[in-house]
Amino acid sequence: MNYMAKVAEMFGVELGEKFKLKDKLLREECLNEYYIDYYSFYSVIGKTPCLDPVSLERVLCGRYELVKLPWKPKNGDVYWYLEIGGEKALCKTIWNNSTFDLAMYKLGKIYRTRSEAVKHVDEDTACWDEIRKELKQNEVIGE
């Protein structure tokens, strides 16, 4: 029986999804990107994937932690975001490289699934509240 799909799920990534690793002892990110497929754990050096059982062992033992890379949607991909009006409404839209799409991506506020967006509601609400607060302060100061 092959357990790589379970390993990927346990690490919170999908098979083939690229991620980075952070060394907890040195408190720094490793330079390479990594991914798990049906057969093994790989580091990507340049564009070449290399089997990397040592890094897998370090993740399993807790020395390394996974750092998810931001999802990069393509034209036509559906994504979710928190509506920035007064309500906490989750919205679904289609990526088309609009200014809105690009701004939300740059802020890290787009999500591949509704369930992923739900996990970030409090964080995103705090972000939008902070931006509103900054803008309101600028109005008072007269900038």
C-alpha positions in Angstrom: 0.0 0.0 0.0 1.3 3.5 -0.9 1.0 6.2 1.8 2.3 9.3 0.0 -1.2 10.8 -0.4 -1.7 10.4 3.3 1.7 11.9 4.0 0.8 14.9 1.8 -2.6 15.3 3.6 -0.9 15.0 7.0 1.5 17.9 6.0 -1.5 19.9 4.7 -0.5 19.9 1.0 -1.8 18.2 -2.1 0.2 15.8 -4.2 2.3 17.8 -6.6 1.8 21.1 -4.7 5.1 23.0 -4.2 6.1 24.3 -0.8 9.2 25.5 1.1 10.7 24.2 4.3 11.8 26.1 7.3 14.6 24.8 9.6 13.2 25.4 13.1 16.7 25.2 14.7 18.3 27.8 12.4 15.0 29.8 12.1 15.5 30.2 8.3 13.8 28.9 5.2 15.6 26.4 3.0 16.3 27.8 -0.5 14.7 25.0 -2.5 11.1 24.3 -3.2 9.8 20.8 -2.4 6.8 18.6 -3.4 5.4 15.2 -2.7 4.1 12.9 -5.4 2.7 9.4 -5.4 6.2 8.0 -5.3 8.4 10.1 -3.0 9.4 13.5 -1.5 11.4 15.8 -3.8 13.4 19.0 -3.6 13.6 21.0 -6.7 17.1 22.3 -7.5 16.8 24.8 -10.4 14.1 23.0 -12.4 15.3 19.5 -11.6 13.5 17.4 -9.0 15.7 15.3 -6.8 14.6 12.6 -4.3 15.1 14.1 -0.8 14.6 11.5 1.9 16.7 13.5 4.4 14.4 16.5 4.3 11.4 14.2 4.6 12.9 12.7 7.7 13.6 16.1 9.2 9.9 17.1 8.6 8.7 13.9 10.2 11.0 14.4 13.2 9.9 18.0 13.6 13.2 19.8 12.7 11.7 21.3 9.5 8.2 22.7 9.1 6.4 23.2 5.8 5.8 26.7 4.5 3.0 26.8 2.0 3.5 28.9 -1.1 0.8 31.3 -2.2 -1.6 29.7 -4.7 -1.1 31.3 -8.1 -4.4 31.1 -10.0 -4.7 30.9 -13.8 -7.3 32.7 -16.0 -10.6 31.0 -15.5 -9.8 29.5 -12.0 -12.4 30.0 -9.4 -11.3 31.6 -6.1 -12.8 32.7 -2.8 -12.3 35.9 -0.8 -13.8 37.7 2.2 -16.0 40.6 1.0 -14.5 43.8 2.4 -17.8 45.6 2.9 -19.3 45.8 6.4 -20.5 42.1 6.3 -18.4 39.0 6.7 -19.5 37.5 3.4 -17.5 34.9 1.5 -17.6 35.5 -2.2 -16.6 33.3 -5.1 -15.3 34.8 -8.4 -13.3 33.8 -11.5 -9.7 34.9 -11.9 -9.2 37.1 -15.0 -6.1 39.2 -14.1 -8.3 42.2 -13.2 -6.9 44.9 -10.9 -9.0 43.5 -8.1 -7.7 40.0 -8.7 -4.1 41.2 -8.6 -4.6 43.4 -5.5 -6.2 40.6 -3.6 -3.4 38.2 -4.7 -0.7 40.6 -3.6 -2.4 41.0 -0.2 -2.6 37.2 0.1 -6.4 37.2 0.4 -7.5 34.7 -2.2 -8.3 31.1 -1.5 -8.7 28.0 -3.6 -11.7 26.7 -1.7 -14.5 28.0 0.5 -13.3 25.9 3.4 -9.8 27.5 3.1 -11.4 31.0 3.0 -13.5 30.2 6.2 -10.2 29.4 8.1 -9.0 33.0 7.3 -12.2 35.0 8.1 -10.9 36.4 11.4 -7.4 37.1 10.0 -8.8 38.8 6.9 -11.4 40.8 9.0 -8.6 42.1 11.2 -6.6 43.1 8.1 -9.4 45.0 6.5 -10.2 46.7 9.8 -6.6 47.8 10.1 -6.7 49.3 6.6 -9.9 51.1 7.4 -8.4 52.4 10.6 -5.3 53.7 8.8 -7.5 55.4 6.2 -9.7 57.0 8.8 -6.6 58.4 10.6 -5.4 59.9 7.4 -8.7 61.7 6.9 -8.4 63.2 10.4 -4.9 64.3 9.8 -5.9 65.7 6.5 -3.5 63.8 4.3 
